[in-house]
Amino acid sequence: MHDLAVIIVSTNEASWLTPCLSSVYEHAGEIDLDVVVVDNESTDGTRELIERDFPEVRVVPSANRGFSHANNRGAMSTDSRYVLFLNPDTEVVTGTFGDLVDLMDERPTVGLTGVRQITKDGELWPTIRRFPNALRSLGEALGSERLPVHSRFLGERELDLAEYDRERECDWTSGSFMLARREALLSAGLLDERSFIYTEEPDLCLRMRRAGWRILHLPAMTIVHHAGKGGVRPRMVAQSAYARRHFARKHFSAPHRAAFLAALYLRHGLRATLPARDRELGRRRRDAARLAASTLAGRTPPPFGPPPATAVAPLDRHPGEPAVSARRD
């Protein structure tokens, strides 16, 4: 059994893989690594690059059915004590996986952890999150993050940057780096494949919490995450709205769900009308907000097609078995 499996999904992201994988091995530490790149129907030479430059890395083919489906396919091919879901557009800059796994071994009640993340410009990226709810959704719709004092009741993100330098509990953390204990995945299940992308992290962490596991932020490692490189993409904004509606239907009571969705409508309704200094950026934001509101209302179908019938794939297969789609991806 390996100590740690690192799962990296590439959907035409070969350009990021060399720095990402190089940093993974440079910061391995004293640990037995199993590194897996899930080739999500790439056409940019992902497999060829791995086979040529990183022959020690396993390539797992996957139909392009979303973030959760691809990560699940990778996880089901492993036998490690811990599983790291890692974005390809990341690079480890400080710390080692060996030290991080040692810290997890010393904390047997922790099911999943995140680490410090910075942007390419060196700015800290807030990854400590609170679970979505109606009040937080309303606060964010009304611009609570712009207030001089930040309330934990009015937003999901922890914006006190000093909190990222210490070990602390959190509700959930960013899916660009999620280190999960295998036992926690066995008890809570893998990522929910029904939203294609977005809300997988709070959903997984909520299920882990309900199964008795703790979620932690550990500043023992720092990574660079090249986030936001695609700019405002209306389809992805609409997908985020659709995924949040799915999360609310799955976890909230009917009254709470109605209040949560109303706050989401307000958020996108306001953004559909607000001007911006950059004329083109303002137009794209308004287009994205209108598409998101239409998707929430059910007038526009989900951006990536209808969801699968099965939510979460099992993890207790033999690692050598071929992955069977729990729905589509």
Backbone bond lengths (Angstrom), bond angles and torsions (degrees), N, CA, C in turn:
res aa  C-N    CA-C-N  psi(-1)  N-CA   C-N-CA  omega(-1)  CA-C   N-CA-C  phi
1 M - - - 1.462 - - 1.525 109.43 -
2 H 1.338 116.73 131.43 1.461 121.30 176.70 1.527 110.21 -75.16
3 D 1.327 115.58 159.29 1.463 119.95 174.38 1.529 110.83 -74.92
4 L 1.339 115.98 -46.03 1.462 120.46 -172.63 1.519 110.66 -142.90
5 A 1.327 115.65 130.96 1.464 121.47 170.21 1.526 108.01 -104.91
6 V 1.311 116.63 129.92 1.460 122.61 177.22 1.522 107.81 -105.63
7 I 1.335 115.93 116.21 1.463 121.75 -177.58 1.527 108.81 -104.65
8 I 1.325 115.86 119.42 1.467 122.00 179.73 1.521 108.06 -123.83
9 V 1.315 116.90 123.75 1.464 121.72 -179.81 1.517 109.30 -97.84
10 S 1.325 115.97 128.40 1.467 120.90 176.71 1.518 109.97 -116.22
11 T 1.317 115.78 114.85 1.461 121.66 171.24 1.521 105.87 -113.50
12 N 1.333 115.84 85.10 1.463 122.29 -174.30 1.524 111.41 57.37
13 E 1.324 116.63 46.26 1.465 121.69 -179.92 1.517 111.04 -123.68
14 A 1.350 115.71 35.43 1.464 119.94 -179.65 1.521 112.01 -59.45
15 S 1.334 117.59 -30.83 1.464 120.61 -177.09 1.525 112.76 -63.79
16 W 1.340 117.51 -23.55 1.455 121.07 179.91 1.529 112.55 -90.86
17 L 1.323 117.66 -17.13 1.459 120.11 -167.67 1.522 113.94 -69.75
18 T 1.324 118.48 -37.41 1.467 119.50 -178.09 1.525 111.75 -61.74
19 P 1.347 120.14 -52.60 1.471 117.61 177.54 1.521 113.25 -65.22
20 C 1.331 117.31 -35.62 1.462 120.10 -179.92 1.525 111.09 -63.96
21 L 1.323 116.65 -54.18 1.462 120.54 -177.38 1.527 111.97 -65.75
22 S 1.325 116.58 -37.83 1.467 119.17 177.94 1.521 110.55 -60.02
23 S 1.331 116.49 -42.43 1.467 119.88 -179.33 1.528 111.33 -69.09
24 V 1.326 117.38 -33.64 1.467 120.39 177.50 1.527 110.33 -60.34
25 Y 1.316 116.49 -47.86 1.465 119.37 -179.17 1.530 112.14 -71.76
26 E 1.333 117.18 -34.15 1.462 119.82 178.53 1.527 111.65 -65.71
27 H 1.320 116.87 -27.54 1.463 120.98 -176.95 1.532 111.52 -112.98
28 A 1.319 116.30 26.97 1.467 119.69 -179.69 1.523 111.65 -67.57
29 G 1.326 117.59 -44.23 1.452 120.31 -174.86 1.518 110.83 73.46
30 E 1.332 115.88 -159.18 1.464 121.51 -179.00 1.526 109.25 -85.80
31 I 1.316 115.62 86.25 1.464 119.72 -173.78 1.517 109.63 -158.87
32 D 1.320 115.38 152.05 1.464 121.91 176.77 1.527 108.10 -96.07
33 L 1.330 116.37 106.76 1.462 122.44 -174.61 1.518 112.31 -97.00
34 D 1.321 116.11 143.04 1.461 123.52 168.87 1.522 105.80 -124.41
35 V 1.326 117.60 106.63 1.466 121.97 -175.11 1.522 109.10 -102.62
36 V 1.334 114.93 127.94 1.464 121.97 -176.01 1.523 109.00 -125.94
37 V 1.324 116.69 127.08 1.459 121.75 170.15 1.523 107.40 -105.96
38 V 1.325 116.20 120.57 1.456 121.30 177.11 1.527 107.46 -89.64
39 D 1.330 115.78 115.65 1.465 121.36 -179.13 1.526 107.99 -86.33
40 N 1.325 115.15 103.30 1.462 122.42 -171.87 1.535 109.93 -90.06
41 E 1.342 115.56 63.43 1.467 122.69 -178.65 1.525 112.30 57.63
42 S 1.331 116.33 40.93 1.465 120.24 -179.96 1.520 111.28 -72.07
43 T 1.316 114.77 150.31 1.471 121.39 176.63 1.531 110.83 -122.65
44 D 1.345 116.17 16.30 1.470 120.28 -175.11 1.522 112.82 -108.54
45 G 1.326 117.38 15.65 1.455 120.34 178.27 1.514 114.47 84.12
46 T 1.326 116.84 25.02 1.468 120.34 179.02 1.528 111.51 -56.60
47 R 1.320 116.83 -52.84 1.469 119.77 -178.12 1.524 111.16 -61.47
48 E 1.312 117.16 -43.73 1.460 120.48 -178.08 1.531 111.09 -62.78
49 L 1.338 116.90 -39.93 1.460 120.17 179.13 1.523 110.37 -62.97
50 I 1.330 117.19 -44.71 1.459 120.79 -179.05 1.522 110.46 -64.10
51 E 1.314 116.99 -47.45 1.461 120.33 -177.89 1.524 112.09 -63.60
52 R 1.338 116.49 -31.40 1.464 120.42 -178.72 1.530 112.20 -82.00
53 D 1.346 117.24 -46.44 1.464 121.23 -169.88 1.529 114.39 -102.81
54 F 1.327 116.91 -21.70 1.469 120.04 -177.53 1.535 109.45 -136.14
55 P 1.340 117.23 66.83 1.472 119.91 -175.63 1.523 113.56 -63.76
56 E 1.333 118.03 -18.02 1.464 121.11 178.26 1.524 112.86 -78.00
57 V 1.331 117.01 -11.60 1.466 122.33 -179.34 1.526 109.42 -88.52
58 R 1.334 116.38 134.78 1.462 120.71 175.96 1.529 110.19 -85.70
59 V 1.324 116.84 139.57 1.457 121.71 175.05 1.521 108.75 -107.73
60 V 1.338 116.07 124.32 1.461 122.21 178.23 1.526 107.64 -111.81
61 P 1.330 118.70 117.21 1.471 119.70 178.35 1.524 111.21 -74.33
62 S 1.321 115.68 147.48 1.463 120.54 179.65 1.516 109.47 -148.41
63 A 1.325 115.99 142.15 1.459 119.96 169.06 1.519 108.30 -67.67
64 N 1.322 116.99 144.13 1.465 120.47 -177.01 1.522 110.31 -78.88
65 R 1.338 115.14 85.29 1.453 121.17 179.18 1.519 111.68 -119.02
66 G 1.305 116.15 24.21 1.448 119.62 172.52 1.508 115.16 113.03
67 F 1.334 114.15 170.96 1.462 123.90 -177.84 1.524 111.44 -59.27
68 S 1.322 116.66 -49.61 1.465 120.45 -175.96 1.522 111.61 -66.33
69 H 1.321 116.17 -45.99 1.465 120.50 -178.40 1.520 111.04 -58.24
70 A 1.336 116.73 -46.38 1.456 120.46 -177.73 1.528 111.20 -66.05
71 N 1.334 117.24 -44.85 1.460 119.75 178.45 1.518 112.02 -63.81
72 N 1.328 116.81 -37.16 1.461 119.99 177.11 1.520 111.57 -64.27
73 R 1.347 116.74 -40.79 1.459 119.56 178.19 1.525 110.20 -60.06
74 G 1.336 115.94 -41.83 1.456 118.79 178.19 1.514 112.28 -65.47
75 A 1.325 117.62 -46.15 1.465 121.63 -178.22 1.518 111.59 -61.86
76 M 1.330 117.20 -37.96 1.457 120.33 -178.05 1.523 112.83 -71.23
77 S 1.328 116.86 -10.39 1.471 119.46 177.75 1.523 112.05 -93.40
78 T 1.345 117.31 5.56 1.459 120.50 -173.71 1.526 112.05 -114.22
79 D 1.341 115.10 166.94 1.462 121.35 175.55 1.523 111.31 -131.61
80 S 1.318 117.67 21.33 1.461 122.40 -171.15 1.524 113.11 -78.13
81 R 1.347 115.33 160.33 1.464 120.94 176.63 1.524 111.30 -71.36
82 Y 1.330 116.40 -30.76 1.466 122.05 178.90 1.519 109.08 -131.05
83 V 1.326 115.57 150.76 1.469 121.82 178.16 1.521 107.85 -126.48
84 L 1.321 116.39 126.20 1.457 121.78 176.18 1.526 109.42 -107.09
85 F 1.326 116.34 120.58 1.463 121.67 171.43 1.527 106.66 -92.16
86 L 1.339 116.05 114.07 1.465 121.50 -171.23 1.527 110.31 -127.56
87 N 1.330 116.70 131.06 1.462 120.73 176.29 1.533 110.52 -68.50
88 P 1.336 117.26 148.14 1.464 119.18 177.19 1.530 112.93 -70.74
89 D 1.342 117.89 -24.77 1.468 120.88 -177.99 1.525 110.87 -90.53
90 T 1.335 115.87 42.85 1.458 121.70 178.41 1.526 109.49 -129.25
91 E 1.329 114.88 158.57 1.466 121.62 174.09 1.525 107.92 -142.62
92 V 1.315 116.38 133.44 1.460 120.73 175.45 1.522 108.25 -77.62
93 V 1.350 116.60 131.89 1.467 119.56 -178.70 1.526 112.70 -116.72
94 T 1.335 119.10 -29.51 1.457 120.65 175.79 1.529 109.27 -141.08
95 G 1.331 115.42 154.33 1.457 121.30 178.43 1.513 112.04 87.87
96 T 1.338 115.19 168.32 1.463 120.48 177.39 1.519 109.54 -129.91
97 F 1.313 115.38 153.64 1.463 120.02 177.22 1.532 110.55 -67.94
98 G 1.323 116.37 -30.86 1.451 119.00 177.44 1.520 111.43 -60.48
99 D 1.343 116.96 -46.13 1.464 120.90 179.08 1.532 110.83 -66.31
100 L 1.333 116.92 -37.98 1.463 120.25 -178.91 1.528 110.86 -66.14
101 V 1.312 117.04 -41.76 1.464 120.52 177.58 1.529 110.49 -66.23
102 D 1.343 117.91 -37.51 1.465 120.62 176.27 1.531 110.34 -59.77
103 L 1.328 116.79 -42.57 1.461 120.82 178.46 1.524 111.15 -62.71
104 M 1.327 116.49 -39.94 1.472 119.76 177.71 1.526 110.77 -67.18
105 D 1.330 117.27 -38.37 1.467 120.21 177.71 1.528 111.14 -61.40
106 E 1.332 115.99 -33.10 1.467 120.62 179.51 1.527 112.14 -78.17
107 R 1.332 117.86 -8.08 1.460 123.28 -178.28 1.531 108.97 -126.64
108 P 1.326 117.39 73.16 1.466 120.97 -170.83 1.520 114.96 -67.07
109 T 1.336 118.55 -10.83 1.467 120.12 178.48 1.526 112.34 -93.21
110 V 1.331 116.84 -1.96 1.470 120.65 -179.68 1.524 109.03 -87.96
111 G 1.341 116.29 124.48 1.454 120.56 -179.40 1.505 113.88 -93.28
112 L 1.347 116.41 -28.25 1.470 119.59 -175.49 1.513 108.68 -155.56
113 T 1.336 115.47 144.81 1.458 120.25 178.66 1.515 111.43 -138.78
114 G 1.336 114.83 153.40 1.449 122.79 170.02 1.516 109.24 -117.42
115 V 1.351 117.02 171.90 1.465 121.57 -178.46 1.527 109.03 -131.31
116 R 1.319 116.06 178.70 1.463 120.42 177.91 1.524 110.00 -67.31
117 Q 1.315 116.13 136.92 1.453 121.37 176.30 1.521 109.29 -127.37
118 I 1.321 115.91 137.14 1.451 121.42 176.40 1.519 109.26 -124.84
119 T 1.335 116.04 157.63 1.462 121.55 176.33 1.519 109.58 -80.74
120 K 1.312 116.20 174.02 1.467 120.10 179.13 1.528 111.45 -63.75
121 D 1.355 116.82 -19.89 1.463 121.22 178.03 1.525 112.24 -90.50
122 G 1.335 116.75 2.54 1.447 120.43 177.50 1.513 115.56 88.05
123 E 1.329 117.81 5.82 1.462 121.03 179.28 1.523 110.31 -84.50
124 L 1.319 116.12 141.19 1.452 120.71 179.00 1.521 110.27 -67.51
125 W 1.349 116.37 133.79 1.463 121.89 179.60 1.524 108.40 -103.85
126 P 1.348 117.51 122.25 1.475 119.42 -176.42 1.529 112.35 -68.31
127 T 1.321 116.39 111.72 1.469 121.20 -178.68 1.521 112.74 -116.24
128 I 1.335 118.10 -7.63 1.462 121.07 174.83 1.528 106.94 -79.97
129 R 1.333 116.56 119.47 1.463 120.16 -172.70 1.529 111.66 -125.43
130 R 1.334 113.99 156.50 1.467 122.38 172.47 1.524 108.20 -107.38
131 F 1.318 116.84 154.31 1.456 119.71 -177.31 1.533 111.24 -62.96
132 P 1.316 117.33 143.55 1.469 120.20 175.70 1.526 110.86 -61.61
133 N 1.328 116.48 143.28 1.460 121.73 168.26 1.530 108.02 -155.39
134 A 1.312 116.64 176.87 1.460 120.25 -173.69 1.521 112.01 -64.97
135 L 1.329 117.77 -42.80 1.463 120.18 -177.74 1.519 111.37 -66.16
136 R 1.331 117.06 -42.66 1.463 119.22 178.47 1.519 111.02 -65.94
137 S 1.318 116.47 -37.77 1.456 119.91 177.62 1.534 110.91 -64.00
138 L 1.327 116.86 -40.06 1.461 120.79 177.54 1.524 110.68 -65.52
139 G 1.339 116.93 -44.28 1.456 120.20 178.95 1.518 111.89 -58.85
140 E 1.334 117.10 -43.76 1.463 120.38 -179.98 1.521 111.15 -68.80
141 A 1.333 117.64 -34.18 1.466 120.79 176.96 1.525 111.16 -61.66
142 L 1.331 115.96 -34.03 1.465 121.30 -177.21 1.532 112.34 -94.84
143 G 1.321 117.50 9.37 1.460 120.94 174.69 1.505 115.08 81.48
144 S 1.334 118.35 36.70 1.467 120.85 -176.94 1.523 113.13 -61.33
145 E 1.336 117.57 -26.96 1.466 119.65 -178.38 1.525 112.07 -69.84
146 R 1.340 117.53 -15.30 1.462 121.00 178.66 1.522 112.59 -87.30
147 L 1.322 117.20 -7.89 1.456 120.64 -179.57 1.529 110.74 -70.99
148 P 1.344 118.61 149.80 1.472 120.06 -179.84 1.520 113.26 -66.73
149 V 1.332 116.86 -27.09 1.461 121.74 177.67 1.521 108.21 -116.71
150 H 1.324 116.22 128.41 1.461 120.88 -176.10 1.526 110.30 -101.77
151 S 1.323 115.06 127.56 1.456 121.44 179.23 1.518 110.13 -101.39
152 R 1.332 115.99 137.88 1.460 120.52 177.23 1.520 111.78 -66.96
153 F 1.335 116.80 -15.84 1.462 120.33 -178.86 1.530 112.34 -88.01
154 L 1.353 117.48 -11.24 1.462 120.12 -172.32 1.525 113.14 -116.42
155 G 1.317 118.06 11.96 1.454 119.86 179.05 1.517 111.44 -167.38
156 E 1.315 115.95 153.95 1.469 120.69 -178.72 1.523 112.81 -83.89
157 R 1.323 117.50 -32.89 1.464 119.84 -173.46 1.522 111.45 -85.28
158 E 1.332 116.07 139.05 1.454 121.61 171.46 1.520 107.57 -81.62
159 L 1.338 116.59 113.39 1.459 121.13 -174.36 1.524 113.53 -102.94
160 D 1.341 117.43 0.80 1.455 120.49 172.01 1.520 107.69 -81.03
161 L 1.336 116.06 101.44 1.460 120.11 -171.37 1.522 112.82 -65.92
162 A 1.328 118.00 -20.32 1.464 120.12 177.66 1.529 111.14 -65.78
163 E 1.324 116.78 -24.27 1.467 120.65 -179.57 1.524 112.50 -66.13
164 Y 1.336 116.47 -20.32 1.462 119.80 -175.80 1.531 112.83 -82.52
165 D 1.327 116.68 -4.61 1.458 120.13 178.49 1.516 112.49 -97.37
166 R 1.327 116.88 3.69 1.460 119.29 179.87 1.526 110.40 -132.30
167 E 1.313 115.16 157.71 1.457 120.97 174.50 1.521 109.02 -70.63
168 R 1.332 117.12 132.14 1.461 119.21 179.56 1.528 111.21 -158.47
169 E 1.305 114.50 156.42 1.463 121.48 175.58 1.529 109.26 -72.70
170 C 1.321 115.77 151.49 1.457 120.47 172.40 1.525 108.08 -149.40
171 D 1.336 116.29 168.48 1.462 119.73 177.46 1.518 110.72 -78.88
172 W 1.340 115.73 -47.65 1.461 119.88 178.49 1.513 109.09 -155.30
173 T 1.320 115.89 169.67 1.452 121.07 -178.22 1.517 109.66 -138.21
174 S 1.312 116.36 166.19 1.463 122.15 -175.01 1.526 112.55 -62.48
175 G 1.344 115.72 138.85 1.463 121.49 -179.47 1.511 114.36 -71.17
176 S 1.328 118.08 -5.41 1.467 119.75 177.29 1.520 112.01 -70.27
177 F 1.356 116.89 -19.80 1.467 122.35 174.30 1.512 107.67 -152.55
178 M 1.312 117.12 103.19 1.467 122.18 176.03 1.519 108.52 -130.91
179 L 1.331 115.93 111.88 1.458 121.64 177.78 1.522 108.16 -97.50
180 A 1.330 117.02 114.44 1.463 122.15 -173.92 1.524 111.05 -115.26
181 R 1.316 115.59 141.09 1.466 122.07 173.36 1.523 108.76 -75.70
182 R 1.315 117.29 136.95 1.459 120.38 -176.88 1.531 112.01 -59.04
183 E 1.342 117.31 -40.77 1.462 120.11 179.26 1.522 111.52 -61.15
184 A 1.331 116.54 -35.01 1.465 120.16 179.35 1.519 110.78 -68.44
185 L 1.325 116.11 -39.05 1.466 119.72 177.13 1.533 110.94 -67.74
186 L 1.327 116.25 -35.96 1.462 119.42 177.82 1.519 111.48 -65.40
187 S 1.328 117.33 -37.40 1.458 120.31 -176.92 1.518 112.64 -83.02
188 A 1.336 118.04 -32.13 1.465 120.91 -176.54 1.528 112.60 -98.26
189 G 1.335 116.88 -23.10 1.463 120.66 -175.13 1.518 110.90 94.51
190 L 1.296 115.95 164.58 1.462 121.81 -178.88 1.532 110.74 -80.77
191 L 1.318 115.82 -167.52 1.458 121.63 -176.50 1.528 111.32 -68.94
192 D 1.324 116.53 141.70 1.462 122.73 178.74 1.523 108.93 -73.09
193 E 1.311 116.41 120.69 1.460 121.18 -173.39 1.531 113.31 -88.72
194 R 1.317 118.45 3.29 1.461 120.03 -172.02 1.527 114.77 -83.96
195 S 1.327 117.97 -11.64 1.460 118.67 -179.16 1.522 113.43 -102.66
196 F 1.318 117.66 0.39 1.467 125.23 -179.40 1.527 110.78 67.17
197 I 1.331 117.10 -57.29 1.462 121.49 174.82 1.526 108.22 -156.31
198 Y 1.336 115.80 148.48 1.471 126.50 -178.92 1.531 112.51 86.23
199 T 1.315 114.99 146.15 1.471 128.48 -177.73 1.531 113.58 65.29
200 E 1.331 118.71 6.29 1.461 119.04 175.98 1.526 110.44 -63.67
201 E 1.351 115.84 -36.86 1.459 119.66 -174.33 1.530 112.23 -69.03
202 P 1.353 119.72 -53.14 1.464 117.18 178.60 1.521 112.89 -62.70
203 D 1.331 116.62 -33.24 1.463 119.51 178.89 1.528 110.95 -65.31
204 L 1.334 117.34 -47.74 1.463 120.83 179.47 1.530 110.74 -62.67
205 C 1.331 116.72 -45.22 1.457 119.66 -177.62 1.528 111.48 -67.58
206 L 1.314 117.51 -34.97 1.463 120.24 177.04 1.523 110.27 -65.17
207 R 1.329 117.02 -42.44 1.465 119.82 178.00 1.527 111.26 -65.08
208 M 1.328 116.40 -37.82 1.469 119.18 176.57 1.522 110.98 -64.74
209 R 1.328 117.04 -44.31 1.462 120.56 179.00 1.528 110.32 -59.19
210 R 1.326 116.38 -42.70 1.461 120.09 179.81 1.527 111.93 -67.16
211 A 1.330 116.41 -24.51 1.465 120.93 176.99 1.527 112.11 -85.80
212 G 1.348 116.93 1.23 1.462 120.55 174.93 1.517 115.87 100.87
213 W 1.341 118.57 6.60 1.459 121.28 -178.01 1.526 110.85 -95.49
214 R 1.335 115.21 153.76 1.464 121.87 175.03 1.522 109.81 -95.68
215 I 1.346 115.93 150.98 1.465 123.09 174.98 1.525 106.65 -113.68
216 L 1.325 116.55 133.23 1.461 120.45 -169.97 1.533 111.06 -132.83
217 H 1.333 114.87 150.35 1.463 121.94 165.85 1.516 107.05 -105.50
218 L 1.351 116.56 123.93 1.459 121.88 179.41 1.528 109.20 -120.13
219 P 1.329 118.30 115.83 1.468 120.36 -177.82 1.530 113.53 -83.02
220 A 1.331 117.58 23.40 1.465 121.11 -178.25 1.523 112.29 -74.05
221 M 1.317 117.25 -12.61 1.462 122.02 -180.00 1.518 108.35 -138.10
222 T 1.326 116.87 147.51 1.466 122.77 174.95 1.521 108.41 -127.32
223 I 1.321 115.79 134.54 1.463 120.68 176.47 1.527 109.52 -124.35
224 V 1.319 115.52 153.89 1.463 121.87 168.78 1.519 107.52 -93.20
225 H 1.324 115.99 130.12 1.455 120.77 176.03 1.523 107.67 -119.71
226 H 1.331 115.41 118.69 1.466 120.76 -179.56 1.524 108.91 -82.66
227 A 1.328 116.21 65.72 1.470 121.64 -175.52 1.517 110.74 -82.36
228 G 1.340 115.29 158.63 1.453 121.17 174.23 1.508 114.99 73.18
229 K 1.335 116.44 15.45 1.464 119.52 -175.79 1.522 113.51 -70.21
230 G 1.351 116.85 -19.00 1.462 119.93 -177.23 1.513 114.77 -90.60
231 G 1.352 117.72 -5.10 1.452 120.27 -178.36 1.522 111.19 70.52
232 V 1.331 115.97 -160.48 1.464 121.40 179.87 1.525 108.62 -81.45
233 R 1.331 115.84 118.21 1.460 121.16 179.45 1.522 108.77 -121.10
234 P 1.327 117.88 107.87 1.474 120.91 -175.25 1.518 113.78 -52.16
235 R 1.307 117.35 -39.40 1.465 119.43 -178.35 1.518 111.66 -63.31
236 M 1.338 116.80 -38.55 1.453 120.14 -179.31 1.525 111.48 -74.10
237 V 1.332 117.17 -34.38 1.465 119.95 175.77 1.527 109.85 -64.01
238 A 1.335 115.91 -41.72 1.468 119.97 177.46 1.528 110.75 -65.39
239 Q 1.331 117.30 -37.62 1.461 120.03 178.33 1.520 111.23 -64.82
240 S 1.329 116.54 -39.25 1.460 120.17 177.45 1.524 110.40 -61.36
241 A 1.330 117.55 -41.93 1.465 120.96 178.21 1.522 110.76 -63.87
242 Y 1.329 115.94 -42.72 1.468 119.96 179.32 1.528 110.87 -63.29
243 A 1.330 116.75 -42.60 1.463 120.79 -179.27 1.524 110.88 -64.87
244 R 1.328 117.47 -36.63 1.465 120.21 178.47 1.530 110.76 -69.34
245 R 1.298 116.68 -34.77 1.470 118.74 174.94 1.531 109.77 -64.01
246 H 1.319 116.86 -40.53 1.463 120.61 177.27 1.528 111.13 -62.35
247 F 1.336 116.41 -44.28 1.464 120.69 178.76 1.529 110.37 -59.61
248 A 1.332 116.73 -43.07 1.465 120.37 -179.02 1.520 111.42 -65.88
249 R 1.314 117.50 -40.80 1.466 120.86 178.89 1.527 110.89 -65.46
250 K 1.319 116.45 -31.23 1.460 121.19 -176.86 1.530 112.33 -79.51
251 H 1.340 117.53 -36.19 1.461 119.69 -167.66 1.536 115.20 -118.31
252 F 1.338 119.43 -14.90 1.455 120.27 -173.66 1.526 111.81 -104.43
253 S 1.322 115.56 152.78 1.466 120.74 170.30 1.525 108.57 -68.16
254 A 1.333 116.94 165.41 1.462 120.38 -178.45 1.531 112.57 -58.66
255 P 1.348 120.58 -46.69 1.469 119.36 178.55 1.532 112.80 -63.96
256 H 1.338 116.44 -42.54 1.461 119.42 178.99 1.524 110.38 -64.02
257 R 1.312 116.60 -41.51 1.463 120.71 179.14 1.528 110.84 -60.74
258 A 1.328 117.50 -43.09 1.463 120.97 179.90 1.524 110.67 -62.68
259 A 1.336 117.35 -42.38 1.460 120.73 179.50 1.529 111.02 -67.11
260 F 1.321 116.37 -40.44 1.464 121.18 179.53 1.530 110.62 -62.81
261 L 1.327 116.82 -47.01 1.462 120.41 -179.58 1.526 111.16 -66.14
262 A 1.343 117.55 -35.32 1.457 120.27 177.24 1.529 110.43 -62.59
263 A 1.336 116.67 -39.95 1.461 120.25 178.19 1.530 110.98 -66.29
264 L 1.337 116.71 -37.03 1.468 119.83 176.56 1.526 111.13 -65.38
265 Y 1.341 116.77 -41.96 1.462 120.27 176.39 1.525 110.35 -59.37
266 L 1.331 116.13 -43.40 1.465 119.98 179.80 1.523 110.53 -61.39
267 R 1.327 116.03 -45.08 1.462 120.61 179.90 1.525 111.37 -55.79
268 H 1.319 116.27 -50.87 1.460 118.99 -176.48 1.527 111.57 -76.06
269 G 1.334 116.70 -29.73 1.460 119.51 175.73 1.516 111.48 -63.58
270 L 1.331 117.14 -43.11 1.458 120.80 177.95 1.527 111.14 -64.46
271 R 1.311 116.23 -42.79 1.458 119.69 -178.03 1.520 112.68 -71.62
272 A 1.318 116.68 -20.83 1.472 120.05 177.31 1.523 112.14 -73.84
273 T 1.329 116.64 -13.19 1.474 119.66 -176.93 1.522 113.47 -118.48
274 L 1.328 118.18 -17.06 1.459 120.38 -174.57 1.532 111.37 -72.70
275 P 1.327 117.60 136.91 1.468 120.63 176.25 1.529 110.94 -79.67
276 A 1.310 116.76 170.19 1.465 122.35 176.70 1.519 108.79 -141.73
277 R 1.323 115.72 153.57 1.474 119.21 179.30 1.514 111.50 -62.36
278 D 1.341 115.12 -40.81 1.457 120.27 176.36 1.524 107.91 -85.35
279 R 1.315 115.94 114.48 1.468 120.49 -173.24 1.521 112.39 -61.28
280 E 1.333 117.13 -44.83 1.455 120.90 -178.57 1.527 110.96 -68.35
281 L 1.336 116.51 -41.67 1.458 119.98 177.77 1.526 110.44 -62.22
282 G 1.327 116.77 -41.61 1.454 120.36 178.00 1.513 112.48 -61.63
283 R 1.329 115.93 -40.00 1.465 119.55 178.68 1.507 111.16 -64.16
284 R 1.339 117.63 -42.82 1.466 121.04 -179.65 1.529 110.68 -66.48
285 R 1.312 117.25 -39.12 1.466 119.88 178.49 1.525 111.25 -64.60
286 R 1.317 116.25 -41.00 1.469 119.31 179.05 1.520 110.75 -67.11
287 D 1.329 117.03 -41.84 1.469 120.14 177.41 1.523 110.76 -60.92
288 A 1.343 116.40 -42.36 1.466 120.85 -179.77 1.524 110.52 -64.33
289 A 1.343 117.29 -42.46 1.460 120.96 -178.67 1.524 110.97 -65.51
290 R 1.326 117.22 -40.42 1.474 120.27 179.38 1.529 110.87 -65.30
291 L 1.329 116.54 -41.73 1.457 119.52 178.89 1.532 110.41 -65.98
292 A 1.330 117.26 -39.31 1.466 120.77 178.78 1.525 110.86 -63.61
293 A 1.340 117.31 -43.86 1.463 120.62 179.51 1.520 111.02 -63.89
294 S 1.323 116.71 -39.29 1.461 120.40 178.78 1.523 111.32 -66.68
295 T 1.334 116.50 -36.82 1.468 120.89 177.64 1.527 110.69 -68.14
296 L 1.334 117.00 -42.08 1.457 120.88 177.07 1.528 111.72 -59.08
297 A 1.340 115.67 -39.25 1.458 120.28 -177.62 1.520 112.66 -77.90
298 G 1.332 117.37 -9.03 1.455 120.50 -179.29 1.513 113.98 83.80
299 R 1.333 117.25 6.56 1.474 120.49 178.49 1.522 111.55 -78.14
300 T 1.341 115.46 -25.84 1.462 121.93 178.15 1.526 108.18 -117.43
301 P 1.332 118.82 133.13 1.467 120.17 -178.26 1.522 111.49 -67.43
302 P 1.342 118.25 162.48 1.465 120.89 177.30 1.523 110.82 -53.26
303 P 1.320 117.81 137.18 1.467 121.00 -175.83 1.521 114.92 -54.86
304 F 1.345 117.40 -30.29 1.460 120.16 -177.00 1.523 112.20 -114.21
305 G 1.304 116.29 27.78 1.456 120.41 175.17 1.511 112.91 90.46
306 P 1.331 116.48 173.22 1.472 120.80 -178.20 1.519 110.83 -66.62
307 P 1.335 117.11 149.81 1.463 120.67 -178.47 1.516 111.40 -73.72
308 P 1.346 117.22 160.45 1.465 120.94 176.56 1.518 110.46 -73.68
309 A 1.312 116.07 166.60 1.462 120.72 -179.57 1.523 111.71 -77.45
310 T 1.337 117.85 -30.17 1.458 122.39 -176.06 1.514 109.96 -101.63
311 A 1.331 116.28 135.04 1.456 120.12 -173.27 1.514 113.30 -82.58
312 V 1.330 117.67 -52.00 1.453 121.54 -168.40 1.514 110.04 -132.21
313 A 1.313 116.71 129.72 1.462 121.19 177.84 1.524 110.16 -76.75
314 P 1.341 118.71 150.02 1.470 120.74 176.83 1.522 110.89 -75.98
315 L 1.316 116.14 155.22 1.458 120.47 177.81 1.524 111.81 -103.83
316 D 1.327 117.17 -16.00 1.463 119.86 -172.43 1.525 113.00 -86.54
317 R 1.358 116.58 47.30 1.450 121.65 171.68 1.518 108.94 -97.86
318 H 1.314 115.80 163.62 1.456 119.54 170.81 1.523 107.32 -68.67
319 P 1.349 118.93 132.39 1.461 120.85 -175.50 1.513 114.28 -56.25
320 G 1.321 118.63 -25.38 1.450 119.92 -177.76 1.514 114.88 -84.14
321 E 1.324 116.92 -9.94 1.454 119.10 -179.01 1.518 110.49 -67.45
322 P 1.323 118.28 142.69 1.461 119.37 175.08 1.517 110.20 -64.96
323 A 1.347 116.16 142.25 1.446 120.27 -179.25 1.524 110.27 -67.99
324 V 1.307 115.89 134.31 1.459 121.49 176.88 1.520 107.47 -108.62
325 S 1.317 116.85 128.61 1.448 120.16 -177.90 1.507 111.18 -61.79
326 A 1.333 116.34 127.05 1.459 121.01 177.73 1.510 110.54 -75.69
327 R 1.297 115.70 -3.88 1.461 119.82 178.29 1.515 109.40 -176.13
328 R 1.330 118.33 -66.30 1.451 123.50 176.64 1.513 108.83 -160.22
329 D 1.331 124.59 -62.63 1.471 132.59 169.14 1.490 107.18 161.76
